[in-house]
Amino acid sequence: MDSDESTRSGFGDVFILGAGFSKGVSKIMPLMSELSAAIALRLSAVIGIKEIPFLSEDVELAMTFLSQPQPWLNEAERLRNRAMFLELTEAVATAINAKTDEVLAQPIPAWLVRLVHWMHFQRAVVITLNYDTLLESAIAKIPGDSCFPRGLVPFLFAADGTLGSHRRLNSLQLLKLHGPVNWRYSGRTSYAGELIHWSGFGAWGGGINARTSSRTNTDTVPLIVPPVADKGSYFAHHSVQHLWRKASEGPCCC
């Protein structure tokens, strides 16, 4: 099936993006392993942080350790680990946002503009495991209102940045399976059905795109899914489940 027939029938291309994509956009963007030392230093004053395994070498492994109820710990120790996990999550988001803002201060790469236009016109399904919002900022460069913000995140967020059900228009689907730094929730281990706040993202060349005060709201934390083997508690929310279900279905007309 050629691309024209694919588009007419509702089927489009599928892109699966990992950390190498953001690194390709700009070398400024760090791999998670590159953030580890800086984050460990940022959190050095937090009691018990120095005892976290892997923190200085691989922050994702540290998040994995903290997020799991290790069987040799008592309940008080598990709760302390949970608190440090939330501290670490916020630190990761802060570091990624800082690097993202550095990239957005530079001109957008020409190849990225061409890519997001292709995704848009082909109604592609874009599956990404990245936490940063560089791709959202690039997609927002597409002129008109058929793509963003209403069309880009239809299954999760309404136009005011909270949980909603606005349908995608004739554009791409962006499925962020591990969450991004601009989705925020209560931080509770059980959060099924609660409101997820969308805190917006930066604009290429400076400025903001719908960035709201919830980005720095101390009552919420970023919804970042760590690379753990058992992600059951992170998939409890029906909207997160929906993203994974859409990814499993592949390209389709919605």
KENU-968378 format. One record per residue (C-alpha): x, y, z; residue in one letter. Coordinates in steps of 0.2 Angstrom, whole numbers, plus 5000, padded with zeros to 4 digits. Last residue first. Layout:
BEGIN
XYZA ...
! end
This chain:
BEGIN
495250365077C 495850295060C 497150165064C 499050145066P 499550015079G 498349935091E 499649905104S 500150095104A 498250135107K 498150015121R 499750085129W 498950265128L 497350205135H 498150125150Q 498950295154V 497250375153S 496450235164H 497650265178H 498350105185A 499750095173F 501050165185Y 500550035199S 500849895187G 502549945181K 503349785186D 505049775176A 505549955180V 506050085168P 505350225178P 503650305173V 503750495175I 502150575180L 502950735186P 502550785204V 501050885211T 500650995227D 502251095224T 501551175208N 503051215197T 502351155181R 500651185187S 500951375184S 500451355166T 501451335150R 500251355135A 501651365123N 503051475130I 504251605125G 505951585117G 506551535099G 505651365099W 504251365112A 504251295129G 503051165136F 501351155145G 500951105162S 499650965159W 498750915175H 498150735178I 496550725188L 496350565198E 495450415191G 496850285196A 498050375207Y 498650235219S 500450255224T 500150445227R 501250565218G 499750695216S 499950705197Y 500950805184R 501150785165W 502450905159N 503950805162V 503350665150P 502550495153G 503350325150H 502150285135L 502050455127K 500850425113L 500850565100L 499450535087Q 499650635071L 498450745062S 496650755055N 495850805072L 496150705088R 494550705099R 494450805115H 494250685130S 494850775145G 496050785159L 496750955162T 497651075152G 496251205148D 496051135130A 495650965137A 496950835140F 497150645140L 496350575124F 496650725113P 498450755116V 498950825099L 497350885091G 496851015104R 498551085106P 499051065092F 498650985075C 497151065066S 497451235074D 498451315060G 500351315056P 501451175062I 502751245074K 501751165088A 502450995082I 504251055086A 503751105104S 502850935106E 504450845100L 505550935112L 504450895127T 505650785137D 505250615145Y 505650505131N 504850335128L 504050395112T 502650315100I 502250425086V 500750365076V 500750455059A 499350555052R 500350565035Q 500050755035F 500650775053H 502050655053M 502750725037W 502550905045H 503450845060V 504950775050L 505150925039R 505251035054V 506450915062L 507550915047W 507651105047A 508351105065P 507451225076I 508451385080P 509251395097Q 508351455113A 507351295112L 508951185115V 509351285131E 507551265137D 507651075135T 509151065146K 508251155160A 506751055158N 507750895158I 508550945175A 506951005183T 506050845177A 507450735184V 507450835201A 505550815202E 505750625200T 507150615212L 506150695226E 504650575222L 505850425223F 506550495239M 504750495247A 504450315241R 506150265248N 505650345265R 503950245264L 504850085260R 506050115276E 504550145287A 503649985280E 505149875284N 506449835270L 507049665265W 505649635253P 506049785242Q 504449885238P 504949945221Q 505050125216S 506650165225L 507650035215F 506850085199T 507250265202M 509050225206A 509150125190L 508450275180E 509750385189V 511250285182D 512950305189E 512850435203S 511150355209L 511650175207F 511150125225P 510350255236I 511350285252E 511850455247K 510050515247I 509750465265G 509350645271I 509150765256V 510550885256A 511450795241S 509950815230L 510750935217R 512350835218L 511450665214A 510550755200I 512150815192A 513050645194A 511550555186S 511150675172L 512350585159E 511550415163S 509850485158M 510450535141L 510750725140P 510050845127M 511350975123I 511850865109K 510350925100S 508950855089V 509950695088G 510150685107K 508250695107S 508050555095F 509350445103G 508350445119A 506950345111G 505750365097L 504550235089I 503750305073F 502250225065V 501750275047D 499950295043G 498350195041F 496650295039G 496150215022S 496550385013R 498250405022T 498850225017S 498250244999E 499250404998D 500750325006S 500850174995D 500050005000M 
! end
